[in-house]
């Protein structure tokens, strides 16, 4: 048991170094002046019209992106959970391969595709549609692409752990597919949904 706890050491080091310490630094600078004195002036800057507008747009885009990810990820996770193990492993591998690439590189790749002379913009121009580069739609597209795997995998992990006997029992008791989903499957996958939304 003690040896197993030691395995968490690298993870704890990583979390403290790259999550906890940076957050503490942010909190420190939020409540200090340039001279190092305590102040609430930095937080008060949030209430300026420019910052409130930026904050509102950021929250709105994040909510839309999260909703789009959830709507796309849930059916995909259900399809993956019903596949055979060998098929699922290959599909999941393909799905998480882009996550091995640097986040910034993936974002810049989308910027290249969406720019004025990019592939996607050329197709949109051919059909006389508006370009989406430097618009909220481009931001949502990039965020959905980058974060969709983080929504799919937690939901998939919960779905594959649902006991098939529970679903069969619901159907034996007369529940149709819709009732089985909303009263059995969906409530049991709430932890996966919450985890995906958090990510």
C-alpha positions in Angstrom: 0.0 0.0 0.0 2.8 2.4 0.9 4.6 1.7 -2.5 1.4 2.5 -4.3 1.2 5.9 -2.6 4.7 6.6 -3.7 3.5 6.3 -7.3 1.4 9.5 -6.8 4.6 11.4 -6.1 5.3 12.6 -9.7 1.7 13.6 -10.1 1.7 15.6 -6.9 4.9 17.3 -7.8 3.5 18.2 -11.2 0.2 19.5 -9.7 2.0 21.6 -7.1 4.6 23.0 -9.5 2.3 23.8 -12.5 -1.2 24.3 -10.9 -1.0 25.2 -7.2 2.1 27.5 -7.3 0.9 29.5 -10.4 -2.5 30.0 -8.8 -0.9 31.2 -5.6 1.2 33.6 -7.7 -1.9 35.0 -9.4 -3.7 35.5 -6.0 -0.6 37.2 -4.7 -0.4 39.7 -7.6 -4.2 40.2 -7.4 -3.9 41.7 -3.9 -0.6 43.5 -4.0 0.6 46.8 -5.5 3.9 47.2 -7.5 5.6 48.1 -4.2 4.3 44.9 -2.5 1.6 46.5 -0.4 -1.9 45.0 0.1 -4.7 46.4 -2.1 -8.1 45.7 -3.6 -7.5 48.1 -6.5 -6.5 45.3 -8.9 -9.8 43.5 -8.3 -11.7 46.7 -8.7 -10.5 46.9 -12.3 -12.8 44.0 -13.1 -15.8 46.4 -12.8 -14.6 48.7 -15.6 -16.9 48.5 -18.7 -14.1 47.1 -20.9 -13.2 44.3 -18.5 -16.8 43.4 -17.8 -17.5 43.2 -21.5 -14.5 41.0 -22.1 -15.5 38.8 -19.1 -19.0 38.5 -20.3 -18.0 37.5 -23.8 -15.5 35.0 -22.4 -18.1 33.4 -20.2 -20.6 33.3 -23.0 -18.2 31.7 -25.5 -17.1 29.1 -22.9 -20.7 28.2 -22.1 -21.6 27.8 -25.8 -18.4 25.7 -26.4 -19.1 23.5 -23.4 -22.7 22.9 -24.6 -21.5 22.1 -28.1 -18.9 19.7 -26.7 -21.5 18.0 -24.5 -24.0 17.6 -27.4 -21.3 16.1 -29.7 -19.5 14.1 -27.0 -22.4 12.2 -25.4 -23.6 10.4 -28.6 -20.0 9.6 -29.5 -19.3 8.2 -26.1 -22.4 6.1 -26.3 -21.3 4.7 -29.7 -17.8 3.9 -28.4 -19.2 2.2 -25.3 -21.2 -0.2 -27.4 -18.3 -1.2 -29.6 -16.1 -4.2 -29.0 -13.0 -3.7 -26.9 -10.6 -4.0 -29.8 -12.6 -1.6 -32.0 -13.0 0.9 -29.1 -9.3 0.9 -28.3 -8.4 1.8 -31.8 -11.1 4.5 -32.1 -10.2 6.0 -28.8 -6.5 6.0 -29.8 -7.3 7.9 -33.0 -9.5 10.3 -31.0 -6.8 11.2 -28.4 -3.9 11.4 -30.9 -4.3 15.1 -31.5 -4.1 15.7 -27.7 -0.4 14.6 -27.9 0.3 17.7 -29.9 1.0 21.0 -28.2 -2.2 23.0 -27.5 -0.8 26.1 -29.1 0.3 24.3 -32.3 -3.2 22.9 -32.7 -4.7 26.4 -32.3 -2.2 27.9 -34.8 -3.0 25.1 -37.2 -6.7 26.1 -37.1 -5.7 29.7 -37.6 -3.8 28.7 -40.7 -6.8 26.8 -42.0 -9.2 29.7 -41.3 -7.1 32.6 -42.5 -8.0 34.6 -45.7 -6.2 32.2 -48.1 -6.8 29.1 -46.0 -8.6 26.0 -47.1 -11.7 26.5 -45.1 -12.0 30.2 -45.9 -11.6 29.4 -49.6 -14.4 26.9 -49.5 -16.6 29.4 -47.6 -15.8 32.0 -50.2 -16.7 29.6 -53.0 -20.2 29.2 -51.6 -20.4 33.0 -50.9 -20.4 32.5 -47.2 -18.8 34.8 -44.6 -15.2 34.1 -43.4 -15.1 33.0 -39.8 -11.6 34.0 -38.9 -11.4 36.6 -36.1 -15.0 36.0 -35.2 -16.6 34.3 -32.2 -17.4 31.3 -34.4 -13.7 30.7 -34.9 -13.1 30.8 -31.2 -15.9 28.3 -30.5 -14.6 26.0 -33.3 -11.1 26.1 -31.9 -12.3 25.5 -28.3 -14.6 22.6 -29.3 -11.8 21.0 -31.3 -9.3 21.3 -28.4 -11.6 20.3 -25.6 -14.0 17.7 -27.2 -11.7 14.7 -26.1 -11.8 16.0 -22.5 -15.6 15.7 -22.7 -15.8 12.4 -24.5 -13.4 10.4 -22.3 -15.0 11.0 -18.9 -18.5 10.2 -20.2 -17.2 7.1 -22.0 -15.4 5.9 -18.9 -18.7 6.1 -16.9 -20.8 4.5 -19.7 -18.6 1.4 -20.0 -18.9 0.9 -16.2 -22.7 0.8 -16.2 -23.9 -2.7 -15.4 -25.8 -4.1 -18.4 -28.0 -6.0 -16.0 -29.4 -2.6 -14.7 -30.4 -1.6 -18.3 -31.8 -5.1 -19.0 -33.8 -5.0 -15.8 -35.3 -1.6 -16.7 -36.4 -3.0 -20.1 -37.8 -6.2 -18.5 -39.9 -3.9 -16.3 -41.4 -2.2 -19.4 -39.2 0.8 -19.9 -38.8 1.9 -23.5 -35.5 3.3 -24.9 -36.4 6.9 -24.0 -37.3 6.0 -20.4 -34.2 3.8 -20.0 -32.0 6.7 -21.2 -33.5 9.5 -19.1 -34.2 7.4 -15.9 -31.2 5.0 -15.9 -28.3 5.9 -18.2 -28.3 9.7 -18.0 -28.5 9.9 -14.1 -25.6 7.3 -13.9 -23.4 9.3 -16.3 -23.8 12.6 -14.4 -20.4 12.2 -12.7 -18.8 11.9 -16.2 -20.7 14.9 -17.5 -19.6 17.0 -14.5 -16.0 15.9 -15.0 -16.1 16.8 -18.7 -17.7 20.2 -18.1 -15.1 20.9 -15.4 -12.3 20.0 -17.9 
